[in-house]
């Protein structure tokens, strides 16, 4: 078998999707839940770095990274080695009920890289939605308050509490009501902060009834939206004024993707609780809630997880942090600047069609004139061997692995253009 290192990228050798992919799609749709929203008919079987090979042998340039999950690329040898070593020692022992050594080491490292100056403590779960639920529970437990504010355009997950906070698409709520009570949504803007003070606190519910405000420092599913330069500082001040906890959902924007470990660090703002998943485990199912020690005031039995902090997933997390600090964060900043500089001229080259190019690091959104255009661009890129993903109402996002090279970035821009 030809190794992926030897293959050019992209390298499309059949029609897309190929015959084996079409057959598999039919097989898949016979057995899997129809709730899965599949972006396009790729059937991946092998990956390395930014290369992804499908069942027909076509090699794609992956600028989606499993929805910003494969931060260290597909099958990074150091991550694979860490997973294999740990799997040969211990695959599972529940950290909720027993003292699992690697769980404590993972928690220590997450606390070390947290964007809070004081001491923090860590709860480890399996996914972004799970740690959103953990953050919501902790905020209510600590403050003894019920209500929460989230932002329109936000995506926090699909479990009941998380989907109640989500405000990106109405279809995520359809048919599942009643949702969690006490959730208020405002625009992701300075006007939204004014609305909190002038409408919610003044007309609907007093500030001292709110446990937390949850925010993505850069919105992900909402269209890779970067806030106004003063937004997060004002939000922090508003929370401080009313004794409300600030929860930073960094599930998509964290783990070095923006060139800093956490996107909120671009604005020098500290949250009370930080949530991470996706890229922090290089594809293994792991997420974490990092909270100030003064906030993590619950006791034994208040929260737990059978699989959360699984030793194999923790091994991947520890190796991922080493790689992020060992150069991948820096690469995200450099390659992100290269791609942004290369794509921004599209706004002038295609006036009215391309409306904006925005982002930080390797979290890049290209806004079009409509959702139909964004969908057509996503499919045209797929047909040419480039994987990108829609986001928001009218955007395409680029979120390649942080190992992306200068040549791969140039290739992606050429195909996209």
LUMTI-250137 format. One record per residue: x, y, z of N, C-alpha, C in turn. Coordinates in steps of 0.1 Angstrom, whole numbers, padded with zeros to 4 digits, always signed. Each point is the difference from the previous one (the first is absolute). Example, Ala and Ser with C-alpha at 12.3 -4.5 7.8 and 13.67 -1.06 7.14 Angstrom:
+0132-0057+0078-0009+0012+0000+0009+0012+0000 -0004+0011-0007+0009+0011+0000-0008+0011+0008 
END
This chain:
+0008-0012+0000-0008+0012+0000+0009+0013+0000 -0003+0009-0009+0007+0012+0000-0002+0008+0012 +0010+0005+0006-0001+0008+0013-0006+0014-0004 -0007+0006+0010-0005+0013-0002+0011+0011-0002 +0011-0003+0006+0011+0010-0001+0004+0001-0015 -0002-0011-0008+0005+0000-0014-0011+0006-0009 -0012+0002+0005-0011+0005-0009+0000+0015+0000 -0002+0006-0012-0003+0014+0000-0013+0004+0006 -0003+0012+0003-0012+0004+0006-0005+0013-0006 -0012+0001-0005-0009-0011-0001+0004-0010-0012 -0006-0012+0000+0003-0010-0010-0013-0007-0003 -0008+0005-0009-0014-0005-0002+0002-0010-0012 -0003-0013+0002+0002-0010-0011-0012-0006-0005 -0012+0003+0006-0013-0005-0004-0009+0012-0001 -0012-0002-0005-0010+0010+0002-0003+0002+0015 -0005+0011+0004-0003+0003+0014-0015+0002+0002 -0006-0008+0009+0005-0012+0006+0002-0012-0009 +0010-0008+0003+0003-0012-0008-0010-0011+0002 +0001-0011-0007-0010-0011+0001+0000-0006+0013 +0011-0002+0007+0000-0006+0013-0006+0009+0011 +0002+0013-0002-0006+0010+0009-0015+0000-0002 -0005+0000-0012-0014+0000-0002-0006-0013+0006 +0006-0011-0002-0005-0012+0006+0000+0001+0015 +0010+0005+0006+0000+0001+0015-0010+0010+0005 -0002+0011-0007-0011+0010+0004-0013-0007+0001 -0003-0008-0010-0013-0008+0000-0001-0010+0011 +0011-0006+0003+0001-0010+0011-0002+0008+0014 +0007+0011+0001+0000+0008+0012-0015+0005+0003 -0006+0005-0011-0013+0005+0002-0011-0010+0003 +0004-0013-0001-0009-0011+0003-0001-0002+0015 +0011+0003+0007+0002-0004+0014+0001+0012+0010 +0005+0012-0004+0003+0010+0009-0012+0010+0002 +0001+0007+0011-0010+0010+0004-0002+0010-0011 -0012+0003-0005-0002+0011-0010+0003+0014+0005 +0003+0001+0013+0002+0013+0006+0014+0005-0003 +0009-0009-0005+0014+0005-0003+0000+0008-0013 +0005+0012+0001-0002+0010-0011+0010+0000-0011 +0009-0009-0001+0010-0002-0010+0002+0012-0010 +0012+0005-0001+0002+0012-0009+0002-0004-0015 +0007-0010-0002+0002-0005-0014+0005-0014+0000 -0001-0008-0011+0002-0014+0001+0014-0004-0001 +0008+0003+0010+0013-0005+0002+0000-0012+0009 +0007-0011-0004+0001-0012+0009+0015-0002+0003 +0005+0006+0010+0015-0001+0003+0004-0013+0006 +0012-0005-0004+0005-0012+0006+0014+0001+0005 +0007+0011-0004+0014+0001+0005+0004+0015-0001 +0008+0004+0010+0004+0014+0000+0014+0001+0006 +0006+0011-0004+0014+0003+0005+0002+0015-0002 +0002+0007+0011+0002+0015-0001-0013+0006-0005 +0001+0008-0011-0011+0006-0006-0006-0008-0012 +0005-0012-0002-0005-0009-0011-0010-0009+0006 -0011-0002-0008-0010-0009+0004-0004-0008-0013 +0002-0014+0001-0003-0008-0011-0014-0007+0002 -0008+0000-0011-0013-0006+0001+0000-0015-0005 -0011-0006+0001-0001-0014-0003+0003-0004-0014 +0000+0010-0009+0003-0003-0014+0015+0004-0004 +0007+0004+0011+0014+0003-0003+0003+0015-0003 -0010+0008+0000+0001+0015-0002+0007+0006+0012 +0009+0009-0002+0006+0007+0011-0004+0015+0000 -0006+0004+0011-0005+0013+0002+0009+0009+0009 +0000+0013-0002+0007+0009+0008-0010+0004+0011 +0002-0003+0012-0010+0001+0011+0002+0014+0007 -0009+0009-0003-0001+0013+0006-0012+0001+0009 -0005-0012+0004-0011+0000+0010+0004-0007+0013 +0009-0009-0001+0006-0007+0012-0010-0006+0009 -0010-0006-0006-0011-0007+0009-0007+0010+0008 -0003+0012-0005-0006+0011+0007+0009+0005+0010 +0012+0004-0004+0010+0006+0009+0005-0009+0011 +0000-0013-0002+0003-0010+0010+0015-0005-0002 +0004-0003-0012+0013-0006-0002+0011+0011+0000 +0002+0006+0012+0009+0011+0001+0014-0004-0004 +0005-0012+0004+0013-0004-0004+0001-0007-0013 -0011+0000-0008+0000-0007-0012-0005-0014+0002 -0003-0007-0011-0004-0014+0000+0012-0009+0004 -0003-0008+0010+0010-0010+0004+0014+0005+0002 +0001+0011+0008+0014+0005+0003+0007-0011+0008 +0013-0003-0005+0007-0012+0006+0002+0001+0015 +0002+0012+0005+0002+0001+0015-0013-0003+0007 -0011+0005-0005-0013-0003+0006-0004-0015-0001 +0002-0005-0012-0002-0015-0002+0008-0008+0010 +0013+0003+0002+0009-0007+0009-0005+0001+0014 -0005+0012+0005-0005+0002+0013-0012-0008+0002 -0009-0001-0010-0012-0008+0001+0003-0014+0001 +0009-0005-0008+0003-0014+0000+0007-0005+0013 +0009+0009+0005+0006-0004+0013-0010-0001+0011 -0009+0010+0001-0009+0000+0011-0010-0011-0002 -0004-0003-0012-0010-0011-0002+0006-0014+0004 +0013-0001-0001+0007-0012+0004+0002-0001+0015 -0003+0011+0007+0002+0000+0015-0014-0001+0007 -0009+0009-0004-0013+0001+0006-0009+0007-0009 -0011-0006-0004-0009+0006-0009-0011+0008+0007 -0005-0005+0012-0010+0007+0007+0000-0004+0015 -0003+0011+0007-0003-0002+0015-0007+0014+0003 -0012-0001+0005-0007+0013+0002+0006+0009+0010 +0003+0012-0005+0006+0010+0009-0010+0006+0009 -0013-0002-0002-0010+0005+0009+0001-0007+0013 +0003-0013+0000-0001-0008+0012+0014-0004+0005 +0010+0002-0008+0014-0005+0004+0010+0010-0003 +0012-0001+0006+0011+0010-0002+0008-0004-0012 -0003+0005-0012+0007-0004-0012+0012+0009-0002 +0012-0004+0000+0012+0009+0000+0000+0009-0012 -0003-0005-0012+0001+0008-0012-0011+0011-0001 -0011-0002+0007-0010+0010+0001+0005+0012+0008 +0006-0002+0011+0006+0011+0008+0011+0007-0008 +0008-0007-0007+0010+0007-0008-0006+0008-0011 -0010-0005-0007-0007+0008-0010-0007+0012+0006 -0006-0001+0012-0006+0011+0006+0011+0011+0004 +0011-0005+0005+0011+0009+0003+0005+0008-0012 +0001-0006-0011+0005+0007-0012-0011+0009-0005 -0012-0004+0000-0011+0010-0004-0001+0012+0009 +0002-0002+0013+0001+0011+0010+0011+0009-0003 +0012-0006-0004+0012+0008-0003-0002+0009-0012 -0007-0005-0010-0002+0009-0012-0013+0008+0000 -0007-0001+0011-0013+0008+0001+0003+0015-0001 -0009+0008-0005+0002+0014-0001-0004+0008+0012 +0000-0006+0012-0003+0006+0012+0013+0001+0008 +0002+0011+0008+0013+0001+0007+0000-0008+0013 -0012-0001+0007+0000-0007+0012-0001-0015-0002 -0001-0007+0011-0001-0015+0000-0013-0004-0006 +0000-0010-0008-0012-0006-0006+0000-0015+0003 -0012-0006-0002-0002-0014+0001-0008-0005-0013 +0001-0013-0003-0004-0005-0013-0009-0012+0002 -0011+0000-0008-0008-0011-0002+0001-0005-0015 +0002-0013-0002+0003-0005-0014-0012-0008-0004 -0006+0003-0012-0011-0008-0005+0004-0006-0014 -0010-0003-0008+0002-0007-0013-0001+0009-0012 -0007+0012+0002-0004+0008-0012-0002+0014+0004 -0002+0008-0010-0003+0014+0002-0013+0002+0007 -0011-0007-0005-0013+0001+0006+0000-0004+0014 +0008-0010+0003+0000-0005+0014+0006+0011+0010 +0011+0006-0005+0006+0010+0009-0008+0013+0001 -0008+0003-0011-0009+0011+0001-0011-0003+0011 -0005-0012+0000-0009-0004+0011+0006+0001+0013 +0013-0004+0001+0007+0001+0013+0001+0014+0005 +0004+0009-0010+0001+0014+0003-0013+0006+0005 -0011-0004-0007-0013+0006+0004-0004-0005+0014 +0003-0013+0003-0004-0005+0013+0009+0007+0011 +0013+0001-0003+0009+0006+0010-0005+0015+0003 -0003+0007-0011-0004+0014+0002-0012+0001+0009 -0010-0008-0003-0012+0000+0008+0003-0004+0015 +0008-0010+0001+0003-0005+0014+0007+0010+0008 +0010+0007-0006+0009+0009+0007-0008+0013+0003 -0008+0005-0009-0006+0013+0002-0014-0001+0007 -0005-0012+0000-0014-0002+0005-0010+0008-0008 +0003+0003-0012-0009+0007-0010-0003-0009-0011 -0011+0003-0007-0005-0009-0010+0003+0004-0015 -0001+0013-0003-0001+0005-0013+0014+0002-0007 +0000-0001-0013+0012+0001-0008-0002+0008-0012 +0010+0007-0005-0001+0008-0012+0010-0006-0010 -0005-0002-0012+0008-0004-0012-0002+0009-0011 +0007-0002-0011+0000+0009-0011-0006-0006-0013 -0007+0008-0008-0005-0005-0012+0012-0003-0010 -0002-0011-0007+0011-0004-0008+0009-0010+0006 -0001-0002+0014+0008-0009+0007-0003-0015-0002 +0010-0008+0000-0003-0015+0000+0008-0006+0012 -0008-0006+0009+0006-0006+0012-0002-0015+0001 -0007-0006-0009-0002-0015+0000-0014-0003-0002 -0003-0014+0000-0013-0005-0003-0007-0007+0012 +0007-0002+0011-0007-0005+0012-0010+0010+0005 -0009-0003+0009-0011+0009+0003+0004+0013+0005 +0009+0000+0010+0005+0013+0005+0007+0008-0010 +0010-0007-0007+0008+0006-0010-0008+0006-0012 -0010-0008-0004-0008+0005-0012-0009+0011+0005 -0004+0001+0012-0008+0011+0005+0008+0013-0001 +0014-0001+0003+0009+0011-0001+0003+0004-0015 -0001-0010-0009+0003+0002-0014-0010+0009-0006 +0005+0010-0008-0008+0010-0007+0003+0002-0014 +0005-0011-0007+0005+0002-0014-0010-0003-0010 -0008-0011+0002-0010-0004-0010-0012-0006+0007 -0012+0005-0004-0012-0004+0006-0003-0015-0001 +0006-0007-0010-0003-0014-0002+0006-0008+0012 +0010+0005+0006+0006-0007+0012-0010-0001+0012 -0010+0009+0000-0010+0001+0011-0013-0007-0004 -0002-0001-0013-0013-0005-0005-0003-0014+0005 -0012-0001+0006-0005-0013+0004+0005-0005+0013 +0008+0008+0007+0007-0005+0013-0005+0008+0012 -0010+0009-0001-0004+0008+0011-0008-0009+0010 -0002+0005+0012+0006+0013+0005+0015-0001+0003 +0007+0010-0004+0014+0000+0002+0003+0005+0015 +0013+0001+0003+0003+0004+0014-0005+0014+0003 -0007+0002+0011-0006+0013+0003+0012+0009+0004 -0003+0013+0000+0009+0010+0005+0012+0003-0009 -0001-0002-0013+0010+0003-0009-0004+0012-0009 +0008+0010+0000-0003+0012-0007+0011+0002-0011 -0004+0004-0012+0009+0002-0011+0001+0015-0004 +0012+0005-0003+0001+0014-0005+0010-0001-0012 +0000+0011-0008+0010+0000-0011+0014+0000+0004 +0009-0006-0008+0014-0001+0003+0007+0013-0005 -0002+0010+0008+0004+0014-0004+0000+0009+0012 +0005+0012-0002-0001+0010+0011-0014+0003+0003 -0008+0000-0010-0015+0003+0002-0006-0011+0008 +0005-0012-0001-0005-0011+0009+0003+0002+0014 +0012+0006+0003+0003+0003+0014-0009+0011+0005 -0003+0010-0008-0009+0010+0004-0014-0006+0002 -0004-0010-0008-0013-0006+0002-0001-0008+0013 +0011-0006+0004+0000-0006+0013-0003+0009+0011 +0006+0012+0000-0002+0009+0011-0013+0007-0001 -0004+0004-0012-0012+0009-0002-0013-0008-0001 +0001-0012-0006-0013-0008-0002-0001-0011+0010 +0010-0009+0000-0001-0012+0009+0000+0004+0015 +0011+0007+0004+0001+0003+0014-0011+0010+0005 -0004+0009-0009-0009+0011+0004-0015-0005-0002 -0003-0008-0010-0014-0003-0003-0004-0014+0003 +0010-0010-0001-0004-0014+0000+0004-0007+0013 +0012+0001+0004+0006-0008+0011+0011+0008+0006 +0000+0002+0013+0011+0008+0007+0013-0007-0002 +0011+0007+0000+0014-0005-0002+0003-0010+0011 -0004+0002+0012+0003-0010+0011-0007-0013-0001 -0007-0002-0011-0006-0014-0002+0008-0008-0011 +0011+0006-0005+0007-0007-0010+0013-0006+0005 +0002-0013-0003+0011-0007+0004+0012+0002-0009 -0002+0001-0013+0012+0001-0010-0004+0006-0013 +0010+0005-0007-0001+0004-0014+0010-0009-0007 -0005-0007-0010+0009-0009-0008+0003+0006-0013 +0013-0001-0004+0003+0007-0013+0011-0008-0007 -0001-0001-0013+0012-0004-0008+0008+0012-0004 +0012+0001+0004+0008+0012-0003+0000+0004-0015 +0001-0011-0008-0003+0002-0014-0010-0011-0004 -0012+0005-0005-0010-0010-0003+0004-0010-0011 -0003-0012+0002+0003-0011-0009-0010-0003-0010 -0010-0008+0004-0011-0004-0009-0008+0013-0005 +0001+0011+0008-0007+0012-0004+0006+0007-0012 +0012-0004-0005+0006+0006-0011+0014+0006+0002 +0007-0006+0010+0014+0005+0003+0000+0015+0002 -0009+0005+0009-0002+0014+0002+0009+0005+0011 +0009+0010-0003+0009+0006+0009-0007+0012+0006 +0000+0001+0014-0008+0011+0006+0008+0014-0001 -0007+0010+0003+0006+0013+0001+0011+0000+0010 +0010+0008-0001+0012+0000+0008-0003+0002+0015 -0011+0007+0003-0003+0003+0014-0010-0010+0006 -0006-0009-0008-0011-0008+0004+0003-0008+0012 +0010-0008+0000+0003-0009+0011+0003+0007+0013 +0008+0011-0001+0003+0007+0012-0012+0006+0006 -0009+0005-0008-0013+0006+0005-0008-0012+0006 +0000-0011-0006-0008-0012+0005+0006-0004+0014 +0013+0000+0001+0006-0003+0013-0004+0010+0010 +0000+0012-0003-0003+0011+0010-0015-0001+0004 -0009-0004-0010-0014-0001+0003-0002-0012+0010 +0007-0011-0002-0001-0011+0009+0005+0003+0014 +0011+0007+0000+0006+0004+0013-0010+0009+0008 -0006+0009-0007-0009+0010+0006-0012-0007+0007 -0004-0012-0006-0012-0006+0005+0002-0014+0007 +0013-0003+0002+0003-0013+0006-0004-0012-0008 +0001+0001-0014-0004-0010-0009+0013-0007-0005 +0000-0013-0001+0011-0007-0005+0002+0001-0015 +0012+0002-0005+0002+0000-0015+0006-0013-0004 -0007-0007-0009+0004-0013-0005+0004+0002-0015 +0013-0004-0002+0005+0001-0014-0001-0014-0006 -0008-0001-0011-0001-0013-0007+0011+0001-0011 +0011-0007+0003+0011+0000-0010+0002-0014-0006 -0012-0007-0002+0000-0013-0006+0006+0000-0014 -0004+0010-0008+0005+0001-0013+0012+0010-0002 +0000+0011+0008+0010+0010-0002+0012-0002+0008 +0000-0010+0009+0012-0002+0009+0010-0010-0006 +0009-0005+0009+0010-0010-0004+0009+0006-0011 +0004+0012+0001+0010+0006-0009-0005+0004-0013 -0013-0002-0003-0004+0002-0014+0002+0015-0005 -0002+0010+0009+0001+0014-0004+0014+0005+0002 +0010-0008+0003+0014+0005+0002+0003+0002+0014 -0010+0000+0009+0002+0000+0014-0007-0013+0005 +0004-0004+0012-0007-0012+0005-0015+0001+0001 -0004+0012+0004-0015+0003+0001-0003+0013-0007 -0010+0000-0007-0004+0012-0008-0002+0013+0009 -0006-0003+0012-0003+0011+0009+0013+0008+0004 +0012-0006-0001+0012+0006+0003+0004+0011-0010 -0006+0001-0011+0002+0011-0010-0005+0013+0006 -0009-0001+0009-0006+0012+0006+0004+0002+0015 +0008-0009+0005+0006+0001+0014-0012+0000+0010 -0009-0009-0002-0012-0001+0009+0001-0014+0006 -0003+0000+0014+0000-0013+0007-0015-0005+0002 -0003-0012-0004-0013-0005+0004+0000-0006+0014 -0011-0003+0005-0001-0008+0013+0000-0015-0003 -0006-0004-0011+0000-0014-0004+0004+0000-0015 +0008-0009-0004+0004-0002-0014-0003-0014-0004 -0006-0002-0012-0004-0013-0005+0008-0003-0012 +0006-0012-0001+0008-0004-0011-0004-0015-0004 +0002-0003-0013-0002-0013-0005+0007+0000-0014 -0007-0006-0010+0005+0000-0014+0015-0002-0001 +0007+0010-0004+0014-0001-0003+0010-0003+0012 -0005+0000+0012+0009-0002+0011+0004-0015+0001 -0007-0009-0006+0003-0014+0000+0004-0006-0013 +0002+0008-0010+0004-0004-0014-0009-0011-0006 -0013+0001+0004-0009-0010-0006-0005-0010+0010 +0006-0002+0011-0005-0009+0010-0011+0007+0008 -0010-0008+0005-0012+0007+0007+0004+0004+0014 +0002+0013+0001+0004+0006+0013-0004+0015+0000 -0005+0005+0011-0003+0014+0002+0003+0003+0015 +0001+0013+0003+0003+0004+0013-0007+0013+0004 -0003+0001+0013-0005+0012+0006+0011+0004+0010 +0006+0012-0003+0010+0006+0009-0007+0011+0007 +0000+0000+0013-0006+0011+0008+0009+0005+0011 -0002+0013+0003+0007+0005+0012-0003-0008+0012 +0010-0003+0008-0002-0008+0012-0011+0006+0009 -0001+0013+0000-0010+0007+0009-0014-0003-0005 -0001-0004-0013-0013-0002-0006-0004-0015+0001 +0010-0009+0000-0003-0014+0000-0002-0005+0015 -0012+0004+0004-0004-0002+0014-0009-0012+0003 -0003-0008-0011-0008-0012+0003+0008-0011+0006 -0008-0010+0005+0007-0011+0007-0002-0013-0006 +0005-0011+0006-0001-0013-0006-0014-0004-0004 -0001-0005-0012-0013-0005-0006-0008+0011-0007 +0004+0012+0001-0007+0011-0007+0001-0001-0015 +0011-0006-0005+0001-0002-0014+0011-0011-0003 -0001-0007-0011+0010-0010-0003-0002-0006-0014 +0008-0010-0004-0001-0006-0013+0007-0013+0000 -0007-0010-0005+0006-0013+0000+0013-0001-0009 -0002+0006-0012+0011+0000-0010+0009+0012+0000 -0005+0011+0006+0007+0013-0001+0014-0001+0006 +0010+0004-0008+0014-0002+0005+0005-0014-0003 -0006-0007-0009+0005-0013-0004+0015+0001-0002 +0008-0010+0005+0014+0001-0001+0006+0001-0014 -0006-0006-0010+0005+0001-0013-0002+0014-0006 -0012+0006+0003-0003+0013-0004+0009+0010+0007 +0003-0002+0013+0009+0009+0007+0014+0000-0005 +0005-0012-0005+0013-0001-0006+0001+0008-0012 -0011+0000-0008+0000+0008-0012+0000+0015+0003 -0008+0004+0010+0000+0014+0005+0014+0005+0004 +0006-0008+0008+0014+0004+0005+0010+0002-0011 -0001-0009-0010+0009+0001-0011-0004+0012-0009 -0013+0002-0001-0004+0012-0008+0005+0013+0006 -0001+0001+0013+0004+0013+0006+0015+0002-0003 +0008-0011+0001+0014+0001-0003+0003+0005-0014 -0008-0005-0010+0002+0004-0014-0005+0014-0002 -0011+0004+0006-0005+0014-0001+0011+0010+0005 +0005-0003+0011+0010+0009+0006+0014-0001-0007 +0002-0012-0007+0013-0002-0006+0001+0005-0014 -0010+0008-0005+0001+0006-0013-0013+0001-0008 -0010-0008+0004-0012+0001-0008-0008+0013+0002 -0001+0005+0012-0006+0013+0002+0006+0011-0008 +0013+0000+0000+0007+0010-0008-0002-0002-0015 -0001-0012-0004-0003-0003-0014-0014+0005-0004 -0009-0002+0009-0014+0005-0002+0000+0015-0003 +0008+0007+0008+0000+0015-0002+0006+0003-0013 +0011-0006-0004+0007+0003-0013-0008-0004-0012 -0005-0012+0000-0008-0005-0011-0013+0007-0001 -0006+0003+0011-0012+0008+0000+0001+0013-0006 +0011+0007+0003+0003+0013-0006+0002-0001-0016 +0007-0011-0004+0002-0003-0014-0013-0002-0007 -0009-0008+0006-0013-0003-0007-0009+0013+0000 +0000+0007+0011-0009+0012+0001+0005+0010-0011 +0013+0002-0001+0005+0010-0009-0002-0005-0015 +0000-0013-0002-0003-0005-0013-0015+0000-0004 -0009-0001+0010-0014+0000-0003-0007+0013+0000 +0006+0010+0007-0007+0013+0001-0002+0007-0013 +0009-0002-0010-0002+0007-0013-0013-0006-0007 -0005-0011+0004-0012-0005-0006-0012+0009+0002 +0000+0008+0010-0011+0010+0003-0001+0010-0012 +0012+0004-0004+0000+0010-0012-0001-0007-0013 +0006-0012-0001+0000-0008-0012-0014-0004-0004 -0008-0004+0010-0014-0004-0002-0010+0009+0007 -0001+0012-0004-0008+0010+0008-0015-0005+0000 -0006+0001+0012-0013-0004+0002-0002-0015+0003 +0009-0008-0005+0000-0014+0002+0007-0004+0013 +0012+0004+0001+0008-0002+0012-0001+0013+0009 -0006-0001+0011-0003+0011+0009+0010+0003+0011 +0007-0011+0004+0009+0002+0011+0009-0012+0001 +0012+0003+0005+0010-0011+0004+0005+0004+0014 -0003-0008+0009+0003+0003+0014+0005-0012+0008 +0005+0003+0012+0005-0010+0009+0012+0003+0007 +0005-0010+0007+0013+0001+0007+0007-0013-0001 +0013+0000-0003+0007-0013-0002-0006-0008-0010 -0002-0013+0003-0006-0010-0010-0014-0002+0003 -0007+0011+0004-0014+0000+0002-0005+0011-0010 -0003-0003-0012-0002+0009-0011-0013-0002-0006 -0008+0011-0001-0013+0000-0006-0001+0009-0013 -0006-0006-0010-0002+0008-0012-0015+0001-0002 -0005+0013+0000-0014+0002-0001-0004+0004-0014 -0011-0007-0005-0005+0002-0013-0013+0008+0000 -0006+0002-0012-0012+0008-0001-0012-0008+0004 +0001-0014+0001-0012-0008+0004+0005-0013+0005 -0009-0007+0006+0003-0014+0004+0001-0009-0012 -0008+0003-0010+0001-0008-0012+0014+0001-0007 +0006+0011+0001+0013+0002-0006+0010-0008+0009 -0001+0002+0013+0009-0007+0009-0001-0015-0002 -0012-0005-0002-0002-0015-0002+0007-0004-0013 -0002+0008-0011+0006-0003-0013+0015+0000+0001 +0006+0010+0007+0014+0001+0002+0006-0013+0007 -0007-0004+0011+0004-0011+0007+0000-0013-0009 -0010-0001-0008-0001-0012-0009+0011+0001-0011 +0001+0012-0005+0010+0001-0011+0014-0003+0005 +0003+0005+0012+0013-0003+0007+0002-0015+0002 -0010-0007+0004+0000-0015+0002+0003-0007-0013 -0007+0004-0010+0002-0006-0013+0014+0002-0006 +0007+0010+0005+0014+0003-0004+0010-0005+0010 -0005-0007+0010+0010-0006+0010+0003+0008+0012 -0008+0010+0003+0003+0009+0012-0012-0001+0009 +0002-0004+0013-0011-0001+0009-0001+0013+0009 -0011+0006-0001-0004+0012+0008-0014-0003+0005 -0005+0008+0009-0013-0001+0006-0008+0013+0001 -0012-0001-0003-0009+0012+0002-0001+0003+0015 -0003+0013+0003-0003+0004+0014-0009+0012-0001 -0008+0002+0010-0009+0011+0000-0010+0000-0011 -0005+0011-0004-0011+0001-0010+0006+0000-0014 +0013+0005-0002+0005+0003-0013+0015-0001-0001 +0006-0008+0009+0015+0000+0001+0005-0014-0003 +0013+0000-0004+0008-0012-0001+0011+0001+0009 +0003-0010+0008+0011+0001+0010+0012-0008-0005 +0012+0005+0003+0012-0008-0002+0006-0002+0014 +0002-0012+0004+0005-0004+0013+0010-0012-0002 +0011+0002-0007+0008-0011-0003+0008-0005+0013 +0006-0012-0001+0008-0004+0011+0012+0010+0002 +0004+0002+0012+0011+0009+0004+0013-0003-0006 +0001-0012-0006+0013-0004-0006+0001+0004-0015 -0010+0007-0005-0001+0004-0014+0013+0008-0004 +0005-0004-0012+0012+0006-0005-0002+0012-0008 +0010+0008-0004-0001+0011-0008-0005-0004-0014 +0005-0011-0005-0004-0005-0014-0015-0004+0001 -0004-0007+0010-0014-0005+0001-0009+0012+0001 +0004+0011+0007-0008+0012+0001-0002+0006-0014 +0011+0001-0007+0000+0006-0014-0009-0008-0009 +0000-0014+0001-0008-0008-0008-0015+0002+0004 -0003+0001+0012-0014+0002+0004-0005+0013-0005 +0008+0010+0001-0005+0014-0005-0002-0001-0015 +0009-0006-0007-0001-0001-0015-0013-0007-0003 -0003-0012+0006-0012-0007-0003-0012+0008+0004 +0000+0006+0012-0011+0007+0004-0004+0012-0009 +0011+0007-0004-0002+0011-0009-0005-0004-0013 
END
